[in-house]
């Protein structure tokens, strides 16, 4: 995972949470979606077949909050 040196407050919060989560796939609530960033975005994209994109050079993927339970069930079934 490569972190940019100048992080937004939101990405600083994500980084703090990710340090606690360690190797767990971290889903971070942003509005109507649960988002994953960096390596977690790639893992989420592959595991549940969602689009991998990027914003400001940061890989990201996400699932709608209203449907998160179904995606989380799939992740748990796959060992996440």
DALIN-V58188 format. One line per field, one symbol per residue. phi: phi as a letter, one per 30 degrees, with the letter a starting at -180 (. if undefined). burial: I if it has 9 or more other ideal C-beta (glycine too) atoms within 8 Angstrom, else O. Layout:
phi->???
burial->???
This chain:
phi->.ccddccdeddddeedddeddhdddcccdbicbccbbhddddddeddbhcdcbabhicdaaabdedceedddedddecjd
burial->OOOOOOIOOOIIOIIOIIOOIOOOIIIIOOOOIIIIIIOIIIIIIOIIOIOIOOOOOIIIIIIOIOOIOOIIOIIOOOOO
